[in-house]
Amino acid sequence: MNKLFLLCLTAGFIFLANSNSQAQTYENAIGVRLGSYNGLNYKTFLNSNKALDLNLSFRNNDDLQRFLLTGLYEVHNPIEGAPGLLWYYGGGGSIGSYKRRDFEGDLWLSADGVLGLDYKIEGAPLNLAIDWRPRFELTPNTNFRTGDVGLAIRLTF
């Protein structure tokens, strides 16, 4: 299992390094991401098609309190015939804490993936993105989660 995971991770990084299409339609965006992990979202492009996506997420209900910081490296690619619409993929990690009502709190670490669509509305400083984020939890339990689907609504600048 570990060898397969390392092979997939290595192949993914090689694929990321070789992508160089022109895709950027804005430089920075800040807003919210709504999904299983609601929170603040900031995206900044490093060059024409590579970006960092940072999320500060929280979840608070009767059974669970969770705080999570996620950082993702993303590669964006245009979709022909759809101006302002990009598809993207990438990976990164999360660190945070959680506490269940019946248990002590603990550290949260995970390796995260992302696959999504990003749309910059022409003539308006508004960006919408929908993505899927599977994750491999490292602590407190080792577990693969199919992830969550979320909607980001951001102002661009």
Secondary structure, 3 states (H helix, E strand, C coil): CHHHHHHHHHHHHHHHHHCCCCCCCCCEEEEEEECCCEEEEEEEECCCCEEEEEEEEEEECCCEEEEEEEEEEEEEEECCCCCCEEEEEEEEEEEEEEEECCCCCEEEEEEEEEEEEEEECCCCCEEEEEEEEEEEEEECCCEEEEEEEEEEEEEEC
